[in-house]
């Protein structure tokens, strides 16, 4: 099993040409997320296949934050030899999410699946559109809260 996993990893890294390394993404979620109206997030691509994400969100009377991490997969890389063009990535992230509300506070395990489509205008800067869905398990309230996001941002 280890050898099969190693073969998959090595095959996925073998490319005909070297691509610029991505360092991170910044996204805004303006009135396109649920349960929050406004949010922003920073994703760091710490190693080629791992994302770390943190963010803040707001709703009238509510403030929230999250920290997540997990694997990132490249679905398609349609950039030309000048490294301009589209890329499509998929991430599965898990971590912790909390928010404060005048009626009740919620905090607990959070997991989302997200996809990013980025158009690179230069080798290290691109416009990104991100869609994510998932949820949070509120341990205190013993409930599952959904989370949906649609954001726009920059990838560098």
Rosetta constraint file for C-alpha pairs under 8 A:
AtomPair CA 1 CA 5 HARMONIC 6.31 0.50
AtomPair CA 2 CA 6 HARMONIC 6.13 0.50
AtomPair CA 3 CA 7 HARMONIC 6.06 0.50
AtomPair CA 4 CA 8 HARMONIC 6.31 0.50
AtomPair CA 5 CA 9 HARMONIC 6.29 0.50
AtomPair CA 6 CA 10 HARMONIC 6.11 0.50
AtomPair CA 7 CA 11 HARMONIC 5.97 0.50
AtomPair CA 8 CA 12 HARMONIC 6.13 0.50
AtomPair CA 9 CA 13 HARMONIC 6.42 0.50
AtomPair CA 10 CA 14 HARMONIC 6.26 0.50
AtomPair CA 19 CA 83 HARMONIC 7.23 0.50
AtomPair CA 20 CA 83 HARMONIC 7.75 0.50
AtomPair CA 20 CA 123 HARMONIC 6.33 0.50
AtomPair CA 20 CA 124 HARMONIC 6.87 0.50
AtomPair CA 21 CA 48 HARMONIC 7.70 0.50
AtomPair CA 21 CA 124 HARMONIC 7.86 0.50
AtomPair CA 22 CA 45 HARMONIC 6.53 0.50
AtomPair CA 22 CA 48 HARMONIC 7.91 0.50
AtomPair CA 22 CA 124 HARMONIC 7.01 0.50
AtomPair CA 22 CA 155 HARMONIC 7.51 0.50
AtomPair CA 22 CA 156 HARMONIC 5.78 0.50
AtomPair CA 23 CA 44 HARMONIC 6.02 0.50
AtomPair CA 23 CA 45 HARMONIC 5.20 0.50
AtomPair CA 23 CA 46 HARMONIC 7.08 0.50
AtomPair CA 23 CA 155 HARMONIC 7.90 0.50
AtomPair CA 23 CA 156 HARMONIC 5.80 0.50
AtomPair CA 24 CA 42 HARMONIC 7.22 0.50
AtomPair CA 24 CA 43 HARMONIC 5.30 0.50
AtomPair CA 24 CA 44 HARMONIC 4.29 0.50
AtomPair CA 24 CA 45 HARMONIC 5.26 0.50
AtomPair CA 24 CA 155 HARMONIC 5.87 0.50
AtomPair CA 24 CA 156 HARMONIC 5.56 0.50
AtomPair CA 25 CA 42 HARMONIC 5.82 0.50
AtomPair CA 25 CA 43 HARMONIC 5.06 0.50
AtomPair CA 25 CA 44 HARMONIC 6.63 0.50
AtomPair CA 25 CA 153 HARMONIC 6.96 0.50
AtomPair CA 25 CA 154 HARMONIC 5.57 0.50
AtomPair CA 25 CA 155 HARMONIC 4.19 0.50
AtomPair CA 25 CA 156 HARMONIC 6.15 0.50
AtomPair CA 26 CA 40 HARMONIC 7.48 0.50
AtomPair CA 26 CA 41 HARMONIC 5.80 0.50
AtomPair CA 26 CA 42 HARMONIC 4.66 0.50
AtomPair CA 26 CA 43 HARMONIC 6.42 0.50
AtomPair CA 26 CA 153 HARMONIC 5.36 0.50
AtomPair CA 26 CA 154 HARMONIC 5.42 0.50
AtomPair CA 26 CA 155 HARMONIC 6.54 0.50
AtomPair CA 27 CA 40 HARMONIC 5.61 0.50
AtomPair CA 27 CA 41 HARMONIC 5.27 0.50
AtomPair CA 27 CA 42 HARMONIC 6.56 0.50
AtomPair CA 27 CA 128 HARMONIC 7.94 0.50
AtomPair CA 27 CA 130 HARMONIC 7.84 0.50
AtomPair CA 27 CA 151 HARMONIC 5.80 0.50
AtomPair CA 27 CA 152 HARMONIC 5.36 0.50
AtomPair CA 27 CA 153 HARMONIC 4.08 0.50
AtomPair CA 27 CA 154 HARMONIC 6.62 0.50
AtomPair CA 28 CA 38 HARMONIC 7.72 0.50
AtomPair CA 28 CA 39 HARMONIC 5.85 0.50
AtomPair CA 28 CA 40 HARMONIC 4.40 0.50
AtomPair CA 28 CA 41 HARMONIC 6.56 0.50
AtomPair CA 28 CA 151 HARMONIC 5.34 0.50
AtomPair CA 28 CA 152 HARMONIC 5.63 0.50
AtomPair CA 28 CA 153 HARMONIC 6.06 0.50
AtomPair CA 29 CA 33 HARMONIC 6.30 0.50
AtomPair CA 29 CA 37 HARMONIC 7.71 0.50
AtomPair CA 29 CA 38 HARMONIC 5.58 0.50
AtomPair CA 29 CA 39 HARMONIC 4.81 0.50
AtomPair CA 29 CA 40 HARMONIC 5.85 0.50
AtomPair CA 29 CA 149 HARMONIC 6.72 0.50
AtomPair CA 29 CA 150 HARMONIC 6.05 0.50
AtomPair CA 29 CA 151 HARMONIC 4.45 0.50
AtomPair CA 29 CA 152 HARMONIC 6.79 0.50
AtomPair CA 30 CA 37 HARMONIC 6.57 0.50
AtomPair CA 30 CA 38 HARMONIC 4.89 0.50
AtomPair CA 30 CA 39 HARMONIC 6.51 0.50
AtomPair CA 30 CA 151 HARMONIC 7.21 0.50
AtomPair CA 31 CA 36 HARMONIC 7.60 0.50
AtomPair CA 31 CA 37 HARMONIC 4.43 0.50
AtomPair CA 31 CA 38 HARMONIC 5.39 0.50
AtomPair CA 32 CA 37 HARMONIC 6.63 0.50
AtomPair CA 32 CA 38 HARMONIC 7.47 0.50
AtomPair CA 32 CA 149 HARMONIC 5.98 0.50
AtomPair CA 32 CA 150 HARMONIC 5.33 0.50
AtomPair CA 32 CA 151 HARMONIC 7.00 0.50
AtomPair CA 33 CA 37 HARMONIC 5.86 0.50
AtomPair CA 33 CA 38 HARMONIC 7.10 0.50
AtomPair CA 33 CA 39 HARMONIC 7.74 0.50
AtomPair CA 33 CA 147 HARMONIC 7.38 0.50
AtomPair CA 33 CA 148 HARMONIC 5.29 0.50
AtomPair CA 33 CA 149 HARMONIC 4.15 0.50
AtomPair CA 33 CA 150 HARMONIC 6.09 0.50
AtomPair CA 34 CA 146 HARMONIC 7.46 0.50
AtomPair CA 34 CA 147 HARMONIC 5.52 0.50
AtomPair CA 34 CA 148 HARMONIC 5.07 0.50
AtomPair CA 34 CA 149 HARMONIC 6.50 0.50
AtomPair CA 35 CA 59 HARMONIC 7.82 0.50
AtomPair CA 35 CA 146 HARMONIC 7.40 0.50
AtomPair CA 35 CA 147 HARMONIC 6.30 0.50
AtomPair CA 35 CA 148 HARMONIC 7.44 0.50
AtomPair CA 36 CA 57 HARMONIC 6.17 0.50
AtomPair CA 36 CA 58 HARMONIC 5.56 0.50
AtomPair CA 36 CA 59 HARMONIC 5.03 0.50
AtomPair CA 37 CA 57 HARMONIC 7.56 0.50
AtomPair CA 37 CA 58 HARMONIC 6.15 0.50
AtomPair CA 37 CA 59 HARMONIC 5.21 0.50
AtomPair CA 38 CA 57 HARMONIC 5.64 0.50
AtomPair CA 38 CA 58 HARMONIC 5.28 0.50
AtomPair CA 38 CA 59 HARMONIC 6.62 0.50
AtomPair CA 39 CA 55 HARMONIC 7.21 0.50
AtomPair CA 39 CA 56 HARMONIC 5.62 0.50
AtomPair CA 39 CA 57 HARMONIC 4.00 0.50
AtomPair CA 39 CA 58 HARMONIC 6.18 0.50
AtomPair CA 40 CA 55 HARMONIC 5.54 0.50
AtomPair CA 40 CA 56 HARMONIC 5.58 0.50
AtomPair CA 40 CA 57 HARMONIC 6.42 0.50
AtomPair CA 41 CA 53 HARMONIC 6.93 0.50
AtomPair CA 41 CA 54 HARMONIC 5.64 0.50
AtomPair CA 41 CA 55 HARMONIC 3.97 0.50
AtomPair CA 41 CA 56 HARMONIC 6.46 0.50
AtomPair CA 42 CA 53 HARMONIC 5.69 0.50
AtomPair CA 42 CA 54 HARMONIC 5.53 0.50
AtomPair CA 42 CA 55 HARMONIC 6.15 0.50
AtomPair CA 43 CA 51 HARMONIC 6.39 0.50
AtomPair CA 43 CA 52 HARMONIC 5.57 0.50
AtomPair CA 43 CA 53 HARMONIC 4.24 0.50
AtomPair CA 43 CA 54 HARMONIC 6.55 0.50
AtomPair CA 44 CA 51 HARMONIC 5.65 0.50
AtomPair CA 44 CA 52 HARMONIC 5.17 0.50
AtomPair CA 44 CA 53 HARMONIC 6.30 0.50
AtomPair CA 45 CA 49 HARMONIC 7.39 0.50
AtomPair CA 45 CA 50 HARMONIC 5.96 0.50
AtomPair CA 45 CA 51 HARMONIC 4.73 0.50
AtomPair CA 45 CA 52 HARMONIC 6.58 0.50
AtomPair CA 46 CA 50 HARMONIC 6.03 0.50
AtomPair CA 46 CA 51 HARMONIC 6.19 0.50
AtomPair CA 46 CA 52 HARMONIC 7.00 0.50
AtomPair CA 47 CA 51 HARMONIC 7.61 0.50
AtomPair CA 49 CA 71 HARMONIC 5.52 0.50
AtomPair CA 49 CA 72 HARMONIC 4.96 0.50
AtomPair CA 49 CA 73 HARMONIC 6.54 0.50
AtomPair CA 50 CA 69 HARMONIC 7.22 0.50
AtomPair CA 50 CA 70 HARMONIC 5.60 0.50
AtomPair CA 50 CA 71 HARMONIC 4.54 0.50
AtomPair CA 50 CA 72 HARMONIC 5.55 0.50
AtomPair CA 51 CA 69 HARMONIC 5.50 0.50
AtomPair CA 51 CA 70 HARMONIC 5.54 0.50
AtomPair CA 51 CA 71 HARMONIC 6.11 0.50
AtomPair CA 51 CA 72 HARMONIC 6.26 0.50
AtomPair CA 51 CA 91 HARMONIC 7.72 0.50
AtomPair CA 51 CA 93 HARMONIC 7.79 0.50
AtomPair CA 52 CA 67 HARMONIC 7.52 0.50
AtomPair CA 52 CA 68 HARMONIC 5.87 0.50
AtomPair CA 52 CA 69 HARMONIC 4.37 0.50
AtomPair CA 52 CA 70 HARMONIC 6.82 0.50
AtomPair CA 53 CA 66 HARMONIC 7.85 0.50
AtomPair CA 53 CA 67 HARMONIC 5.67 0.50
AtomPair CA 53 CA 68 HARMONIC 5.13 0.50
AtomPair CA 53 CA 69 HARMONIC 6.02 0.50
AtomPair CA 54 CA 65 HARMONIC 7.37 0.50
AtomPair CA 54 CA 66 HARMONIC 5.43 0.50
AtomPair CA 54 CA 67 HARMONIC 4.39 0.50
AtomPair CA 54 CA 68 HARMONIC 6.41 0.50
AtomPair CA 55 CA 65 HARMONIC 5.48 0.50
AtomPair CA 55 CA 66 HARMONIC 5.40 0.50
AtomPair CA 55 CA 67 HARMONIC 6.81 0.50
AtomPair CA 56 CA 63 HARMONIC 7.60 0.50
AtomPair CA 56 CA 64 HARMONIC 5.70 0.50
AtomPair CA 56 CA 65 HARMONIC 4.35 0.50
AtomPair CA 56 CA 66 HARMONIC 6.69 0.50
AtomPair CA 57 CA 63 HARMONIC 5.95 0.50
AtomPair CA 57 CA 64 HARMONIC 4.96 0.50
AtomPair CA 57 CA 65 HARMONIC 6.00 0.50
AtomPair CA 58 CA 62 HARMONIC 5.64 0.50
AtomPair CA 58 CA 63 HARMONIC 4.66 0.50
AtomPair CA 58 CA 64 HARMONIC 6.15 0.50
AtomPair CA 59 CA 63 HARMONIC 6.51 0.50
AtomPair CA 61 CA 101 HARMONIC 6.22 0.50
AtomPair CA 61 CA 102 HARMONIC 6.59 0.50
AtomPair CA 62 CA 99 HARMONIC 6.74 0.50
AtomPair CA 62 CA 100 HARMONIC 5.53 0.50
AtomPair CA 62 CA 101 HARMONIC 4.70 0.50
AtomPair CA 62 CA 102 HARMONIC 7.22 0.50
AtomPair CA 63 CA 99 HARMONIC 5.44 0.50
AtomPair CA 63 CA 100 HARMONIC 5.45 0.50
AtomPair CA 63 CA 101 HARMONIC 7.00 0.50
AtomPair CA 64 CA 97 HARMONIC 7.46 0.50
AtomPair CA 64 CA 98 HARMONIC 5.56 0.50
AtomPair CA 64 CA 99 HARMONIC 3.81 0.50
AtomPair CA 64 CA 100 HARMONIC 6.29 0.50
AtomPair CA 65 CA 97 HARMONIC 5.88 0.50
AtomPair CA 65 CA 98 HARMONIC 5.67 0.50
AtomPair CA 65 CA 99 HARMONIC 6.37 0.50
AtomPair CA 66 CA 95 HARMONIC 7.50 0.50
AtomPair CA 66 CA 96 HARMONIC 5.70 0.50
AtomPair CA 66 CA 97 HARMONIC 4.20 0.50
AtomPair CA 66 CA 98 HARMONIC 6.42 0.50
AtomPair CA 67 CA 95 HARMONIC 5.69 0.50
AtomPair CA 67 CA 96 HARMONIC 5.50 0.50
AtomPair CA 67 CA 97 HARMONIC 6.53 0.50
AtomPair CA 68 CA 93 HARMONIC 5.70 0.50
AtomPair CA 68 CA 94 HARMONIC 5.00 0.50
AtomPair CA 68 CA 95 HARMONIC 4.06 0.50
AtomPair CA 68 CA 96 HARMONIC 6.34 0.50
AtomPair CA 68 CA 110 HARMONIC 7.71 0.50
AtomPair CA 68 CA 111 HARMONIC 7.74 0.50
AtomPair CA 69 CA 92 HARMONIC 8.00 0.50
AtomPair CA 69 CA 93 HARMONIC 4.95 0.50
AtomPair CA 69 CA 94 HARMONIC 5.57 0.50
AtomPair CA 69 CA 95 HARMONIC 6.29 0.50
AtomPair CA 70 CA 91 HARMONIC 6.97 0.50
AtomPair CA 70 CA 92 HARMONIC 5.67 0.50
AtomPair CA 70 CA 93 HARMONIC 4.43 0.50
AtomPair CA 70 CA 94 HARMONIC 6.32 0.50
AtomPair CA 71 CA 91 HARMONIC 5.81 0.50
AtomPair CA 71 CA 92 HARMONIC 5.89 0.50
AtomPair CA 71 CA 93 HARMONIC 6.91 0.50
AtomPair CA 72 CA 89 HARMONIC 6.85 0.50
AtomPair CA 72 CA 90 HARMONIC 5.70 0.50
AtomPair CA 72 CA 91 HARMONIC 4.35 0.50
AtomPair CA 72 CA 92 HARMONIC 6.78 0.50
AtomPair CA 73 CA 89 HARMONIC 5.62 0.50
AtomPair CA 73 CA 90 HARMONIC 5.16 0.50
AtomPair CA 73 CA 91 HARMONIC 6.24 0.50
AtomPair CA 74 CA 87 HARMONIC 7.68 0.50
AtomPair CA 74 CA 88 HARMONIC 6.21 0.50
AtomPair CA 74 CA 89 HARMONIC 4.51 0.50
AtomPair CA 74 CA 90 HARMONIC 6.45 0.50
AtomPair CA 75 CA 87 HARMONIC 7.76 0.50
AtomPair CA 75 CA 88 HARMONIC 5.42 0.50
AtomPair CA 75 CA 89 HARMONIC 5.34 0.50
AtomPair CA 75 CA 90 HARMONIC 6.80 0.50
AtomPair CA 76 CA 87 HARMONIC 5.59 0.50
AtomPair CA 76 CA 88 HARMONIC 5.08 0.50
AtomPair CA 76 CA 89 HARMONIC 7.05 0.50
AtomPair CA 77 CA 86 HARMONIC 6.32 0.50
AtomPair CA 77 CA 87 HARMONIC 4.45 0.50
AtomPair CA 77 CA 88 HARMONIC 6.50 0.50
AtomPair CA 78 CA 85 HARMONIC 5.84 0.50
AtomPair CA 78 CA 86 HARMONIC 5.06 0.50
AtomPair CA 78 CA 87 HARMONIC 5.80 0.50
AtomPair CA 79 CA 83 HARMONIC 5.06 0.50
AtomPair CA 79 CA 84 HARMONIC 4.95 0.50
AtomPair CA 79 CA 85 HARMONIC 4.12 0.50
AtomPair CA 79 CA 86 HARMONIC 5.64 0.50
AtomPair CA 79 CA 87 HARMONIC 6.99 0.50
AtomPair CA 79 CA 120 HARMONIC 7.76 0.50
AtomPair CA 80 CA 84 HARMONIC 5.64 0.50
AtomPair CA 80 CA 85 HARMONIC 6.36 0.50
AtomPair CA 82 CA 122 HARMONIC 7.84 0.50
AtomPair CA 82 CA 123 HARMONIC 7.11 0.50
AtomPair CA 83 CA 120 HARMONIC 7.24 0.50
AtomPair CA 83 CA 122 HARMONIC 6.68 0.50
AtomPair CA 83 CA 123 HARMONIC 4.99 0.50
AtomPair CA 84 CA 119 HARMONIC 7.31 0.50
AtomPair CA 84 CA 120 HARMONIC 4.96 0.50
AtomPair CA 84 CA 121 HARMONIC 5.44 0.50
AtomPair CA 84 CA 122 HARMONIC 5.66 0.50
AtomPair CA 84 CA 123 HARMONIC 6.23 0.50
AtomPair CA 85 CA 119 HARMONIC 5.23 0.50
AtomPair CA 85 CA 120 HARMONIC 5.17 0.50
AtomPair CA 85 CA 121 HARMONIC 6.95 0.50
AtomPair CA 86 CA 117 HARMONIC 6.92 0.50
AtomPair CA 86 CA 118 HARMONIC 5.49 0.50
AtomPair CA 86 CA 119 HARMONIC 4.39 0.50
AtomPair CA 86 CA 120 HARMONIC 6.26 0.50
AtomPair CA 87 CA 116 HARMONIC 7.98 0.50
AtomPair CA 87 CA 117 HARMONIC 5.77 0.50
AtomPair CA 87 CA 118 HARMONIC 5.28 0.50
AtomPair CA 87 CA 119 HARMONIC 6.57 0.50
AtomPair CA 87 CA 120 HARMONIC 7.91 0.50
AtomPair CA 88 CA 115 HARMONIC 7.28 0.50
AtomPair CA 88 CA 116 HARMONIC 5.69 0.50
AtomPair CA 88 CA 117 HARMONIC 4.58 0.50
AtomPair CA 88 CA 118 HARMONIC 6.51 0.50
AtomPair CA 89 CA 115 HARMONIC 5.64 0.50
AtomPair CA 89 CA 116 HARMONIC 5.13 0.50
AtomPair CA 89 CA 117 HARMONIC 6.55 0.50
AtomPair CA 90 CA 113 HARMONIC 7.48 0.50
AtomPair CA 90 CA 114 HARMONIC 5.79 0.50
AtomPair CA 90 CA 115 HARMONIC 4.39 0.50
AtomPair CA 90 CA 116 HARMONIC 6.38 0.50
AtomPair CA 91 CA 113 HARMONIC 5.80 0.50
AtomPair CA 91 CA 114 HARMONIC 5.20 0.50
AtomPair CA 91 CA 115 HARMONIC 6.26 0.50
AtomPair CA 92 CA 111 HARMONIC 7.53 0.50
AtomPair CA 92 CA 112 HARMONIC 6.06 0.50
AtomPair CA 92 CA 113 HARMONIC 4.66 0.50
AtomPair CA 92 CA 114 HARMONIC 6.54 0.50
AtomPair CA 93 CA 111 HARMONIC 5.62 0.50
AtomPair CA 93 CA 112 HARMONIC 5.42 0.50
AtomPair CA 93 CA 113 HARMONIC 6.38 0.50
AtomPair CA 93 CA 114 HARMONIC 7.99 0.50
AtomPair CA 94 CA 109 HARMONIC 7.42 0.50
AtomPair CA 94 CA 110 HARMONIC 5.60 0.50
AtomPair CA 94 CA 111 HARMONIC 4.18 0.50
AtomPair CA 94 CA 112 HARMONIC 6.51 0.50
AtomPair CA 95 CA 109 HARMONIC 5.81 0.50
AtomPair CA 95 CA 110 HARMONIC 5.21 0.50
AtomPair CA 95 CA 111 HARMONIC 6.36 0.50
AtomPair CA 96 CA 107 HARMONIC 7.34 0.50
AtomPair CA 96 CA 108 HARMONIC 5.62 0.50
AtomPair CA 96 CA 109 HARMONIC 4.86 0.50
AtomPair CA 96 CA 110 HARMONIC 5.23 0.50
AtomPair CA 97 CA 107 HARMONIC 5.64 0.50
AtomPair CA 97 CA 108 HARMONIC 5.75 0.50
AtomPair CA 97 CA 109 HARMONIC 6.48 0.50
AtomPair CA 97 CA 110 HARMONIC 5.75 0.50
AtomPair CA 97 CA 136 HARMONIC 6.94 0.50
AtomPair CA 98 CA 105 HARMONIC 7.67 0.50
AtomPair CA 98 CA 106 HARMONIC 5.59 0.50
AtomPair CA 98 CA 107 HARMONIC 4.00 0.50
AtomPair CA 98 CA 108 HARMONIC 6.51 0.50
AtomPair CA 99 CA 105 HARMONIC 5.97 0.50
AtomPair CA 99 CA 106 HARMONIC 5.53 0.50
AtomPair CA 99 CA 107 HARMONIC 6.43 0.50
AtomPair CA 100 CA 104 HARMONIC 6.92 0.50
AtomPair CA 100 CA 105 HARMONIC 4.65 0.50
AtomPair CA 100 CA 106 HARMONIC 6.67 0.50
AtomPair CA 101 CA 105 HARMONIC 5.31 0.50
AtomPair CA 101 CA 106 HARMONIC 7.95 0.50
AtomPair CA 106 CA 138 HARMONIC 5.58 0.50
AtomPair CA 106 CA 139 HARMONIC 7.89 0.50
AtomPair CA 106 CA 140 HARMONIC 7.12 0.50
AtomPair CA 106 CA 141 HARMONIC 7.24 0.50
AtomPair CA 107 CA 136 HARMONIC 7.84 0.50
AtomPair CA 107 CA 137 HARMONIC 7.53 0.50
AtomPair CA 107 CA 138 HARMONIC 5.27 0.50
AtomPair CA 107 CA 139 HARMONIC 6.93 0.50
AtomPair CA 107 CA 140 HARMONIC 7.59 0.50
AtomPair CA 108 CA 136 HARMONIC 6.37 0.50
AtomPair CA 108 CA 137 HARMONIC 5.44 0.50
AtomPair CA 108 CA 138 HARMONIC 4.93 0.50
AtomPair CA 108 CA 139 HARMONIC 5.85 0.50
AtomPair CA 109 CA 136 HARMONIC 5.62 0.50
AtomPair CA 109 CA 137 HARMONIC 5.37 0.50
AtomPair CA 109 CA 138 HARMONIC 7.21 0.50
AtomPair CA 110 CA 134 HARMONIC 7.61 0.50
AtomPair CA 110 CA 135 HARMONIC 5.77 0.50
AtomPair CA 110 CA 136 HARMONIC 4.19 0.50
AtomPair CA 110 CA 137 HARMONIC 6.40 0.50
AtomPair CA 111 CA 134 HARMONIC 5.61 0.50
AtomPair CA 111 CA 135 HARMONIC 5.78 0.50
AtomPair CA 111 CA 136 HARMONIC 6.53 0.50
AtomPair CA 112 CA 132 HARMONIC 6.40 0.50
AtomPair CA 112 CA 133 HARMONIC 5.38 0.50
AtomPair CA 112 CA 134 HARMONIC 4.01 0.50
AtomPair CA 112 CA 135 HARMONIC 6.43 0.50
AtomPair CA 112 CA 147 HARMONIC 7.82 0.50
AtomPair CA 113 CA 132 HARMONIC 5.57 0.50
AtomPair CA 113 CA 133 HARMONIC 5.61 0.50
AtomPair CA 113 CA 134 HARMONIC 6.19 0.50
AtomPair CA 114 CA 130 HARMONIC 6.87 0.50
AtomPair CA 114 CA 131 HARMONIC 5.56 0.50
AtomPair CA 114 CA 132 HARMONIC 4.03 0.50
AtomPair CA 114 CA 133 HARMONIC 6.51 0.50
AtomPair CA 115 CA 130 HARMONIC 5.68 0.50
AtomPair CA 115 CA 131 HARMONIC 5.53 0.50
AtomPair CA 115 CA 132 HARMONIC 6.47 0.50
AtomPair CA 116 CA 128 HARMONIC 6.50 0.50
AtomPair CA 116 CA 129 HARMONIC 5.69 0.50
AtomPair CA 116 CA 130 HARMONIC 4.47 0.50
AtomPair CA 116 CA 131 HARMONIC 6.71 0.50
AtomPair CA 117 CA 128 HARMONIC 5.67 0.50
AtomPair CA 117 CA 129 HARMONIC 5.44 0.50
AtomPair CA 117 CA 130 HARMONIC 6.60 0.50
AtomPair CA 118 CA 126 HARMONIC 5.93 0.50
AtomPair CA 118 CA 127 HARMONIC 5.48 0.50
AtomPair CA 118 CA 128 HARMONIC 4.16 0.50
AtomPair CA 118 CA 129 HARMONIC 6.40 0.50
AtomPair CA 118 CA 155 HARMONIC 7.34 0.50
AtomPair CA 119 CA 126 HARMONIC 5.16 0.50
AtomPair CA 119 CA 127 HARMONIC 5.36 0.50
AtomPair CA 119 CA 128 HARMONIC 6.48 0.50
AtomPair CA 120 CA 124 HARMONIC 7.29 0.50
AtomPair CA 120 CA 125 HARMONIC 5.68 0.50
AtomPair CA 120 CA 126 HARMONIC 3.80 0.50
AtomPair CA 120 CA 127 HARMONIC 6.46 0.50
AtomPair CA 121 CA 125 HARMONIC 6.13 0.50
AtomPair CA 121 CA 126 HARMONIC 5.51 0.50
AtomPair CA 121 CA 127 HARMONIC 7.76 0.50
AtomPair CA 122 CA 126 HARMONIC 6.88 0.50
AtomPair CA 124 CA 155 HARMONIC 7.61 0.50
AtomPair CA 124 CA 156 HARMONIC 4.94 0.50
AtomPair CA 125 CA 154 HARMONIC 6.92 0.50
AtomPair CA 125 CA 155 HARMONIC 5.71 0.50
AtomPair CA 125 CA 156 HARMONIC 4.61 0.50
AtomPair CA 126 CA 154 HARMONIC 5.65 0.50
AtomPair CA 126 CA 155 HARMONIC 5.10 0.50
AtomPair CA 126 CA 156 HARMONIC 6.52 0.50
AtomPair CA 127 CA 152 HARMONIC 7.51 0.50
AtomPair CA 127 CA 153 HARMONIC 5.94 0.50
AtomPair CA 127 CA 154 HARMONIC 4.85 0.50
AtomPair CA 127 CA 155 HARMONIC 6.32 0.50
AtomPair CA 128 CA 152 HARMONIC 5.68 0.50
AtomPair CA 128 CA 153 HARMONIC 5.06 0.50
AtomPair CA 128 CA 154 HARMONIC 5.50 0.50
AtomPair CA 128 CA 155 HARMONIC 6.26 0.50
AtomPair CA 129 CA 150 HARMONIC 7.46 0.50
AtomPair CA 129 CA 151 HARMONIC 5.78 0.50
AtomPair CA 129 CA 152 HARMONIC 4.61 0.50
AtomPair CA 129 CA 153 HARMONIC 6.47 0.50
AtomPair CA 130 CA 149 HARMONIC 7.77 0.50
AtomPair CA 130 CA 150 HARMONIC 5.69 0.50
AtomPair CA 130 CA 151 HARMONIC 5.06 0.50
AtomPair CA 130 CA 152 HARMONIC 6.24 0.50
AtomPair CA 130 CA 153 HARMONIC 7.99 0.50
AtomPair CA 131 CA 148 HARMONIC 7.76 0.50
AtomPair CA 131 CA 149 HARMONIC 5.67 0.50
AtomPair CA 131 CA 150 HARMONIC 4.55 0.50
AtomPair CA 131 CA 151 HARMONIC 6.48 0.50
AtomPair CA 132 CA 147 HARMONIC 7.91 0.50
AtomPair CA 132 CA 148 HARMONIC 5.72 0.50
AtomPair CA 132 CA 149 HARMONIC 5.05 0.50
AtomPair CA 132 CA 150 HARMONIC 6.51 0.50
AtomPair CA 133 CA 146 HARMONIC 7.74 0.50
AtomPair CA 133 CA 147 HARMONIC 5.64 0.50
AtomPair CA 133 CA 148 HARMONIC 4.48 0.50
AtomPair CA 133 CA 149 HARMONIC 6.43 0.50
AtomPair CA 134 CA 146 HARMONIC 6.02 0.50
AtomPair CA 134 CA 147 HARMONIC 5.13 0.50
AtomPair CA 134 CA 148 HARMONIC 6.53 0.50
AtomPair CA 135 CA 144 HARMONIC 6.63 0.50
AtomPair CA 135 CA 145 HARMONIC 5.46 0.50
AtomPair CA 135 CA 146 HARMONIC 4.21 0.50
AtomPair CA 135 CA 147 HARMONIC 4.86 0.50
AtomPair CA 136 CA 144 HARMONIC 5.60 0.50
AtomPair CA 136 CA 145 HARMONIC 5.16 0.50
AtomPair CA 136 CA 146 HARMONIC 6.43 0.50
AtomPair CA 136 CA 147 HARMONIC 7.30 0.50
AtomPair CA 137 CA 142 HARMONIC 7.14 0.50
AtomPair CA 137 CA 143 HARMONIC 5.92 0.50
AtomPair CA 137 CA 144 HARMONIC 4.54 0.50
AtomPair CA 137 CA 145 HARMONIC 6.42 0.50
AtomPair CA 138 CA 142 HARMONIC 5.52 0.50
AtomPair CA 138 CA 143 HARMONIC 5.37 0.50
AtomPair CA 138 CA 144 HARMONIC 6.10 0.50
AtomPair CA 138 CA 145 HARMONIC 7.30 0.50
AtomPair CA 139 CA 143 HARMONIC 7.05 0.50
